[in-house]
Amino acid sequence: MNSLQLQRDSNGSDKLSDKTIVIPNKLTAIADSFKGEHSWFIAPQIPTDFSIQVQETTYNVHKYPLISKCGYIGRLEIQPFISNSGNALKLENFPGGSETFETVLKFCYGLPVDFSPDNIAALRCASEFLEMTEELEDGNLISKAEAFLTFVVLSSWKDTITVLKSCENLSPWAENLQIVRRCCDSIAWKASKDDHTSEDAAPNQESWWLNDVATFRIDHFMRIISAIRAKGTRAEIIGKCIMQYAKKWLPGMDVEIEGLRGYGHEKYNLQFSIFSGKKKESSGHSKEQKTIIETLISIIPPQLDAVSCKFMLQMLKMAMMYSVSPALTTELEKRVSMVLEDAEVNDLLIPRYQNGDQGKTVIMTNSSEECTMLDIDVVQRIVEYFLMHEQQQVQQQQKTRKFNISRLLDNYLAEIARDPNLSITKFQVFAELLPENSRSYDDGLYRAIDTYLKTHPSLSEHDRKRLCKIMNCEKLSLDACLHAAQNERLPLRTVVQVLFSEQVKMRTAMQEKEPAQRGIQSEQEGNQTSASMDIKALKAELENVKSKMVDLQNDYFELQQEYEKLSNKPKNSSGWILHWRKIKNSLHTKPAGVEIGDRQDTPKSPNTVIRILNPRRRSSMS
């Protein structure tokens, strides 16, 4: 029985345990037994004739098993300084390191090798490094690793994630062998398929793959996003993926300023703190963080609803903190201006950072009047971009959104007015950014001015007048006018204007009430006149009906008397009785309700009335 010994040395004086592989005839390696936790031993029978060093480990091996399957070692073995001298062959930058090389040795000696998603990428790169092609032997390591990668790994989401994660330490071999591209395409295909099938799904069931994709290195994440975008995935899904990645890799994203705390009113007593739910990040410039921020900004989809305004403002804070390229910062400011109406005041509170060789720090100043605690220039540029976009919409006859941000900017003014280092010029310039017709009321602007006057009590009368000229007293509500009339911080001239405006508003309100009252009175008078006329008409109709009723009663009494006089004559009694019944029926029958059958039995009314009203004439004629 032949044997092969692999000797592994460490950097220290102590040697690691020796490794021995028993090689039977025809170089078929079989491990008979194990001893210890990390080594296995069998008595050697064939001395080694070749040494290979990978990283800090040296392997004493035989030439034939390696040369028969590794074209790279076969080409180096014929060199004199390798074959004749006892120098070890150093495999520098070997993919996967010593652990992967040990697996390759097992394969070369015919020992069973277990392929798994954890080692398949390293074995594929190592086999390419050693040139283990089919030309040397059928079923060599390249073909087997490639088959396992293609038919087993890429068909599974979890295995694909594992392989791509392992490729982070295999550059540039994994890139050159298209392992990264194929994994990214497989992930993108599965993610886009899930997006198309879950458009009507519940929000908590949508995009389950975001957390897995967010675990990759930034360059692989960018490759995945590019592949997902090429598959036609919706922009909001890509935006969610980017926001999830930023949340995981940028711990400073959740830092929010709760306000300006602990500052004094003295010129040389200024402090500024940022409050966060986490520990404060250690100072020092981080190149990795800067790369992540720049990459995420560059891959944000152009659609406005892809990411939220809050996220873009958070990214802008991080960009200012790590001093990313000015072009990306400007692009992000323009993107924020497109959705500025969705912003909140706390999102606009961007601290002023001082960047140097020692890294990023929040500025803590007590000398310069222009060094404010908040970076007002950034917000001013965003508002200017917003106004430029609004001007373009006006030219295109589209709806403007100036009224939507007036309250936002007034609240922001009230926040920055609490900064003792904020100059009156900068405050005035920012307050006058919006056109005068953009504010329906100046109550928010008045509150900001009052806050500034309260924070800066040493302002001169001239500066107070200059500051109060910004607001329009006619646009103050009645409550604001009442407050301003009693505000001792306002200059006298402004108080007079407020009082005059208040009187004008009250007079206008009274004048608006008088026509309304007059209208109500005239309407009531008109209603009374029409009602009295209706009553008079009803009374006249009632009198007319009464008179007609009296006439009918008189005719009835006359007819009854005539009937009694003629009732003694038997000759014509039956005829008079018949006529009397008809007349009686006609008196008790409603004219509007006469039926057709009754009209047929009733004789013609004119002749009948003549006969009844003139009985004497009839008797004389007879």
C-alpha positions in Angstrom: 0.0 0.0 0.0 1.3 3.4 -1.0 0.9 6.5 1.1 1.1 10.3 0.9 1.9 12.7 3.7 0.7 16.3 3.8 2.6 18.4 6.3 1.1 21.8 7.4 3.3 24.3 9.2 2.3 27.5 10.9 4.1 30.8 11.4 5.1 30.0 15.0 7.7 27.7 16.3 5.1 25.0 17.1 4.0 22.9 14.2 0.4 21.9 13.6 -0.6 18.3 13.5 0.7 16.4 10.5 -1.8 15.1 7.9 -1.4 11.8 6.3 -3.5 10.3 3.5 -3.1 6.6 2.6 -2.8 6.1 -1.1 -3.6 2.5 -2.3 -2.4 1.2 -5.6 -3.4 3.3 -8.7 -3.5 6.4 -6.4 -6.9 5.8 -5.0 -6.9 7.7 -1.6 -8.8 6.2 1.3 -9.0 7.7 4.8 -9.1 4.8 7.1 -9.4 6.4 10.5 -9.6 9.7 12.3 -7.7 10.9 15.4 -8.2 14.3 17.1 -10.5 17.1 16.3 -8.7 18.6 13.2 -6.3 15.9 12.0 -6.4 12.3 10.7 -3.4 10.0 10.6 -2.3 6.8 8.7 1.2 5.6 8.5 2.9 6.9 5.3 4.4 4.5 2.8 5.4 6.7 -0.2 7.5 9.8 0.5 6.3 13.1 -0.9 8.2 14.8 -3.7 6.5 18.2 -4.0 5.7 21.1 -1.8 3.0 23.8 -2.3 2.4 26.8 -0.1 -1.0 28.4 0.1 -1.2 31.5 2.3 0.7 30.5 5.5 0.3 26.7 5.0 2.7 24.4 3.3 1.5 21.0 1.8 3.9 18.1 1.1 2.3 16.2 -1.8 3.0 14.0 -4.7 3.4 15.4 -8.2 1.5 12.9 -10.2 -2.1 13.3 -8.7 -1.8 17.1 -9.1 -0.1 17.2 -12.5 -2.6 14.8 -14.0 -5.6 17.1 -13.1 -4.1 20.6 -12.7 -2.7 22.2 -15.9 -1.3 25.2 -14.0 0.9 23.0 -11.7 2.0 20.9 -14.7 3.3 24.0 -16.5 5.1 25.2 -13.4 6.6 21.9 -12.5 8.9 21.7 -15.5 10.6 24.9 -14.5 14.1 24.2 -13.0 13.8 26.2 -9.8 10.7 24.2 -9.0 11.7 20.7 -10.1 15.3 20.6 -9.0 15.4 22.7 -5.9 13.6 22.0 -2.7 11.6 25.3 -2.9 7.9 25.1 -2.3 5.5 26.3 -5.0 3.7 29.4 -3.7 0.2 29.8 -4.9 -0.4 33.5 -4.2 -3.9 34.9 -4.2 -5.4 31.5 -4.4 -9.2 31.7 -4.4 -10.7 30.4 -1.2 -7.4 30.1 0.6 -6.0 27.0 2.3 -9.4 25.5 3.1 -10.4 25.4 -0.5 -7.0 24.0 -1.6 -7.4 21.1 0.8 -10.7 20.3 -0.8 -9.0 20.4 -4.2 -6.3 18.0 -3.0 -9.0 15.6 -1.9 -10.5 15.7 -5.3 -7.1 15.2 -7.0 -6.4 12.1 -4.8 -9.9 10.7 -5.5 -11.4 11.3 -2.1 -15.1 12.1 -2.0 -15.8 15.8 -2.0 -19.1 17.3 -0.8 -20.3 20.2 -3.0 -22.4 22.8 -1.1 -23.6 26.4 -1.7 -21.0 27.5 0.8 -17.9 26.1 -1.1 -19.1 25.8 -4.7 -18.1 29.3 -5.7 -14.6 28.9 -4.2 -14.1 25.5 -5.8 -15.2 26.8 -9.2 -12.7 29.7 -8.9 -9.9 27.4 -7.6 -10.5 24.9 -10.4 -10.2 27.8 -12.9 -7.0 29.0 -11.1 -5.5 25.5 -11.4 -6.8 25.0 -14.9 -8.5 21.7 -14.1 -10.2 21.3 -17.5 -11.7 18.4 -19.4 -8.6 18.2 -21.6 -6.6 16.7 -18.8 -9.3 14.3 -17.5 -13.0 13.7 -18.1 -15.2 14.9 -15.2 -12.6 17.3 -13.9 -13.4 19.8 -11.2 -14.4 22.6 -13.5 -17.1 20.7 -15.2 -18.5 19.2 -12.0 -18.5 22.5 -10.1 -20.1 24.3 -13.1 -22.8 21.6 -13.3 -23.6 21.9 -9.6 -23.7 25.7 -9.8 -26.0 25.8 -12.8 -28.5 23.0 -12.1 -28.6 23.0 -8.3 -27.7 26.4 -6.9 -29.3 28.8 -9.3 -32.6 27.0 -9.1 -32.9 27.8 -5.4 -33.4 31.3 -3.9 -31.6 30.5 -0.6 -28.7 28.7 -2.3 -28.2 31.6 -4.7 -28.1 34.1 -1.9 -25.5 31.9 -0.1 -23.3 31.6 -3.2 -23.4 35.3 -4.0 -22.6 36.1 -0.4 -19.5 33.8 -0.7 -18.4 35.6 -3.8 -17.6 38.8 -1.9 -14.2 37.2 -1.0 -13.5 35.8 -4.4 -12.9 38.9 -6.5 -12.0 39.1 -9.3 -12.4 35.4 -10.1 -16.1 35.3 -9.4 -16.7 38.4 -11.6 -14.6 37.0 -14.5 -16.3 33.6 -14.3 -19.8 35.3 -14.4 -20.8 33.7 -11.1 -21.9 37.1 -9.7 -23.8 38.0 -12.9 -25.6 34.7 -13.0 -26.5 34.9 -9.3 -27.8 38.5 -9.7 -29.8 37.6 -12.7 -31.4 34.6 -10.9 -32.2 36.8 -7.9 -33.6 39.5 -10.1 -35.8 37.1 -12.1 -37.2 35.6 -8.9 -37.8 39.0 -7.3 -39.5 40.5 -10.4 -41.7 37.4 -10.7 -42.7 37.9 -7.1 -43.4 41.6 -7.8 -45.7 40.8 -10.7 -47.6 38.1 -8.8 -47.9 40.2 -5.6 -49.3 43.5 -7.0 -52.6 42.7 -5.3 -51.2 41.1 -2.2 -51.4 42.5 1.2 -48.6 45.0 2.2 -47.2 42.6 4.8 -46.9 39.8 2.2 -45.2 42.0 -0.4 -41.5 41.8 -1.3 -40.4 39.2 1.2 -37.0 39.2 -0.4 -36.0 42.7 0.6 -34.2 41.6 3.8 -32.1 39.0 1.9 -31.0 41.4 -0.8 -30.0 44.0 1.9 -27.3 41.7 3.2 -25.0 42.0 0.3 -22.0 44.2 -0.2 -22.8 47.5 -2.0 -21.3 46.5 -5.3 -23.3 43.3 -5.5 -26.4 45.1 -4.3 -26.0 47.6 -7.1 -25.7 44.8 -9.6 -28.9 43.2 -8.3 -30.8 46.5 -8.5 -29.6 47.0 -12.1 -30.8 43.5 -12.9 -34.1 44.0 -11.2 -34.7 47.3 -13.0 -33.9 45.5 -16.3 -36.6 43.0 -15.5 -39.3 45.7 -15.4 -39.8 45.8 -11.6 -41.9 48.7 -10.3 -40.0 51.8 -9.2 -41.6 51.7 -5.7 -40.4 48.2 -5.1 -36.9 49.2 -6.0 -37.2 52.2 -3.7 -38.3 50.0 -0.9 -35.2 47.8 -1.5 -32.9 50.8 -1.4 -34.5 52.1 1.8 -34.2 48.7 3.4 -30.5 48.6 2.5 -29.8 52.0 3.8 -31.6 51.2 7.1 -29.3 48.2 7.6 -26.0 49.7 6.5 -26.3 53.3 7.5 -26.9 53.4 11.3 -26.9 57.2 11.3 -30.1 57.2 9.2 -32.3 57.1 12.2 -30.7 60.1 13.9 -33.3 62.9 14.3 -32.9 66.3 15.8 -35.5 66.9 18.5 -34.8 70.6 18.7 -32.2 73.0 19.8 -31.4 72.1 23.4 -29.2 73.7 26.0 -28.2 76.9 24.3 -27.7 80.1 26.2 -28.5 83.6 25.1 -25.0 84.8 25.6 -22.8 85.2 22.6 -20.1 82.8 23.8 -22.4 80.1 25.2 -23.6 77.9 22.4 -24.0 74.2 22.5 -25.6 71.9 20.1 -26.6 68.2 20.6 -28.1 65.6 18.4 -30.3 63.1 20.1 -30.6 59.6 18.9 -32.0 56.3 20.1 -28.6 54.6 19.6 -25.2 55.3 20.8 -23.3 58.1 19.1 -21.2 56.8 16.3 -17.5 57.1 16.8 -15.8 59.9 15.1 -13.6 59.3 12.0 -14.2 59.4 8.3 -15.6 56.1 6.9 -14.8 55.5 3.3 -17.1 52.5 3.2 -20.0 54.6 4.5 -19.3 57.3 1.9 -19.2 54.7 -0.9 -22.6 53.3 0.2 -24.2 56.7 0.3 -22.9 57.7 -3.1 -24.0 54.4 -4.6 -27.5 54.5 -3.1 -28.0 58.1 -4.3 -26.9 57.2 -7.8 -29.3 54.2 -8.1 -32.5 55.9 -6.8 -35.2 55.5 -9.5 -36.2 58.8 -11.2 -39.9 58.3 -10.4 -41.1 60.7 -7.7 -43.0 58.0 -5.8 -40.1 55.6 -5.7 -38.8 56.8 -2.3 -40.3 59.0 0.3 -39.3 62.6 0.8 -38.3 61.7 4.4 -35.8 59.1 3.1 -34.2 61.5 0.7 -33.8 64.2 3.4 -32.2 61.5 5.6 -29.8 60.6 2.8 -29.1 64.3 2.3 -28.1 64.5 6.0 -25.8 61.5 5.6 -24.3 63.1 2.4 -23.5 66.3 4.2 -22.1 64.3 7.1 -19.7 62.2 4.9 -18.9 64.9 2.3 -20.0 63.0 -0.8 -19.4 64.4 -4.2 -21.1 67.8 -4.9 -22.7 66.5 -8.0 -24.6 63.8 -6.1 -25.5 66.3 -3.4 -27.0 68.7 -5.9 -28.9 66.0 -7.6 -30.4 64.9 -4.3 -31.3 68.4 -3.4 -33.2 68.7 -6.7 -35.0 65.4 -6.1 -36.1 66.7 -2.7 -37.4 69.9 -4.1 -39.7 67.9 -6.4 -41.6 66.4 -3.4 -41.0 69.2 -0.9 -44.7 69.5 0.0 -44.4 66.0 1.6 -41.6 67.0 3.9 -41.9 67.6 7.7 -40.2 70.3 9.7 -38.0 67.8 11.6 -36.8 66.4 8.3 -35.4 69.8 7.2 -33.4 70.3 10.4 -30.0 69.4 8.9 -27.1 70.0 11.2 -24.0 71.9 10.0 -21.1 69.5 9.9 -17.4 70.3 10.0 -15.3 67.8 8.0 -11.6 67.5 8.4 -8.9 64.9 8.7 -10.3 63.7 11.9 -13.6 62.9 10.4 -17.1 64.3 10.8 -18.2 66.4 13.8 -21.2 68.5 14.5 -20.0 72.1 14.6 -19.9 73.6 18.1 -19.1 77.2 17.6 -19.1 80.3 19.8 -17.5 82.9 17.6 -18.9 83.4 14.1 -22.3 84.9 13.8 -22.9 83.2 10.5 -22.0 79.7 11.8 -25.5 78.6 12.7 -26.2 75.2 14.3 -28.4 74.2 11.3 -27.4 74.2 7.7 -29.8 76.8 6.4 -28.1 77.1 3.0 -29.1 73.5 2.0 -32.7 74.2 2.7 -32.5 77.5 0.9 -31.2 75.8 -2.2 -33.9 73.2 -2.0 -36.6 76.0 -1.9 -35.0 77.8 -4.8 -35.0 74.6 -6.9 -38.7 74.2 -5.9 -39.6 77.7 -7.1 -37.7 77.1 -10.3 -39.8 74.0 -10.9 -43.0 75.9 -10.0 -42.1 78.6 -12.5 -41.8 75.9 -15.2 -45.2 74.5 -14.3 -46.7 78.0 -14.5 -45.3 78.4 -18.0 -46.8 75.0 -18.9 -50.2 76.1 -17.3 -50.0 73.4 -14.7 -51.2 73.6 -11.1 -48.7 75.1 -8.6 -48.0 74.0 -5.0 -46.7 77.2 -3.4 -49.5 77.3 -0.9 -48.6 73.7 0.2 -45.1 74.6 1.4 -45.8 78.1 2.9 -46.8 76.6 6.3 -43.8 74.2 6.1 -41.4 77.0 5.6 -43.0 79.2 8.2 -42.6 76.4 10.8 -39.0 75.9 9.7 -38.4 79.7 10.2 -39.8 79.4 13.7 -37.3 76.6 14.4 -34.2 78.4 13.0 -35.3 81.6 14.7 -34.3 80.0 18.0 -30.7 80.0 17.0 -28.8 82.9 18.7 -26.3 83.0 15.9 -28.8 83.4 13.1 -28.3 86.8 11.5 -31.3 89.0 10.7 -30.1 89.2 7.1 -30.2 85.4 6.6 -33.6 85.2 8.4 -35.0 87.9 6.1 -33.6 86.4 3.0 -35.1 83.0 3.8 -38.5 84.5 4.8 -38.7 86.4 1.5 -38.0 83.3 -0.7 -41.6 82.7 -1.3 -43.6 85.3 -3.3 -46.0 87.5 -1.4 -49.1 85.8 -2.9 -48.0 82.4 -1.7 -49.3 82.9 1.8 -53.0 83.2 2.4 -52.3 84.1 6.0 -49.2 85.5 7.6 -49.8 84.0 11.1 -47.0 81.5 10.7 -44.6 84.2 9.6 -45.6 86.4 12.5 -44.9 83.5 14.9 -41.4 83.0 13.4 -40.7 86.8 13.7 -41.9 86.8 17.3 -39.7 83.8 18.1 -36.7 85.6 16.5 -37.4 88.8 18.6 -37.7 86.7 21.7 -34.4 84.9 21.0 -32.6 88.2 20.1 -33.7 90.7 22.7 -30.8 93.1 21.9 -32.0 94.0 18.5 -32.2 97.7 17.7 -35.4 99.5 16.8 -34.3 99.8 13.2 -33.7 96.0 13.0 -37.1 95.4 14.6 -38.8 97.6 12.0 -36.8 95.9 9.2 -37.8 92.5 10.5 -41.5 93.3 10.8 -41.7 94.7 7.3 -41.5 91.1 6.1 -45.1 90.3 7.1 -48.3 91.8 5.8 -50.4 93.0 8.7 -53.5 92.8 6.5 -53.0 89.0 6.2 -53.1 88.4 9.9 -56.1 86.6 11.4 -58.2 88.2 14.1 -56.5 86.1 16.8 -53.0 87.0 15.5 -54.0 90.7 15.5 -55.2 90.5 19.1 -51.9 88.9 20.1 -49.8 91.4 18.1 -51.6 94.4 19.6 -50.4 93.3 23.0 -46.9 92.2 22.0 -44.3 94.5 23.6 -41.5 93.1 21.4 -43.0 94.6 18.2 -42.1 98.2 17.2 -44.8 100.9 17.8 -45.4 101.4 14.1 -46.2 97.7 13.5 -48.6 97.7 16.5 -50.4 100.7 15.0 -50.7 98.9 11.6 -52.0 95.8 13.4 -54.6 97.8 15.3 -55.7 99.6 12.1 -55.9 96.3 10.3 -57.9 94.8 13.1 -60.4 97.7 12.9 -60.7 97.3 9.2 -61.4 93.6 9.6 -64.0 94.2 12.3 -65.7 96.9 10.2 -65.7 94.7 7.1 -67.2 91.8 9.2 -70.0 94.1 10.4 -70.7 95.3 6.9 -70.9 91.8 5.7 -73.4 91.0 8.5 -75.7 94.0 7.7 -76.7 93.1 4.1 -77.3 89.6 5.3 -79.7 90.8 8.0 -81.4 93.2 5.6 -81.8 90.3 3.2 -83.3 88.2 5.9 -85.8 91.0 6.9 -86.8 91.7 3.3 -87.3 88.0 2.7 -89.5 87.8 5.8 -91.5 90.8 4.7 -92.0 89.3 1.3 -93.2 86.1 2.8 -95.6 88.0 5.0 -97.0 89.9 2.1 -97.6 86.8 0.0 -99.2 85.1 2.9 -101.6 87.9 3.5 -102.6 88.0 -0.1 -103.3 84.3 -0.1 -105.5 84.7 3.0 -107.5 87.5 1.3 -108.0 85.4 -1.8 -109.2 82.5 0.3 -111.6 84.7 2.2 -113.1 86.1 -1.1 -113.5 82.6 -2.4 -115.2 81.5 0.8 -117.6 84.5 0.6 -118.5 83.6 -2.9 -119.2 80.0 -2.0 -121.4 81.2 0.9 -123.4 83.4 -1.4 -123.9 80.6 -3.9 -125.0 78.3 -1.1 -127.6 80.9 0.1 -129.0 81.1 -3.5 -129.3 77.4 -3.7 -131.1 77.2 -0.4 -133.6 79.8 -1.5 -134.3 77.9 -4.8 -134.7 74.8 -2.8 -137.3 76.4 -0.5 -139.3 77.8 -3.5 -139.3 74.4 -5.2 -140.5 72.7 -2.1 -143.4 75.2 -1.8 -144.4 74.7 -5.4 -144.3 70.9 -4.8 -146.6 71.2 -1.9 -149.1 73.3 -3.9 -149.1 70.9 -6.8 -149.1 67.7 -4.7 -153.0 67.7 -4.6 -153.3 67.3 -8.4 -153.5 63.5 -9.2 -153.3 64.1 -12.9 -149.7 65.0 -13.1 -148.4 63.7 -9.8 -146.3 61.0 -11.1 -144.5 63.3 -13.6 -143.9 66.0 -10.9 -142.5 63.3 -8.5 -140.1 62.1 -11.1 -138.9 65.6 -11.9 -138.6 66.4 -8.2 -136.4 63.3 -7.6 -134.1 64.3 -10.5 -133.8 67.8 -9.1 -133.1 66.5 -5.6 -130.5 64.1 -7.0 -128.9 66.9 -9.0 -128.6 69.1 -5.8 -126.8 66.3 -3.9 -124.5 65.3 -6.7 -120.9 66.8 -7.0 -120.3 68.3 -10.4 -116.7 67.0 -10.6 -117.7 63.4 -9.7 -120.7 62.9 -12.1 -120.4 59.5 -13.8 -121.3 58.6 -17.3 -124.3 56.4 -16.4 -125.9 59.2 -14.4 -125.6 61.6 -17.2 -127.5 59.2 -19.5 -130.5 59.0 -17.1 -130.6 62.7 -16.4 -132.5 64.9 -19.0 -131.1 68.0 -20.4 -130.7 70.5 -17.7 -131.9 73.7 -19.4 -135.4 72.3 -20.2 -135.7 70.8 -16.8 -134.8 74.1 -15.1 -137.3 75.9 -17.2 -140.1 73.5 -16.4 -139.3 73.6 -12.6 -138.9 77.4 -12.4 -142.1 78.1 -14.5 -144.8 75.7 -13.5 -147.6 78.3 -13.9 -146.6 78.9 -17.5 -146.9 75.2 -18.1 -150.3 74.9 -16.5 -151.6 77.8 -18.5 -150.4 76.2 -21.6 -152.1 73.0 -20.8 
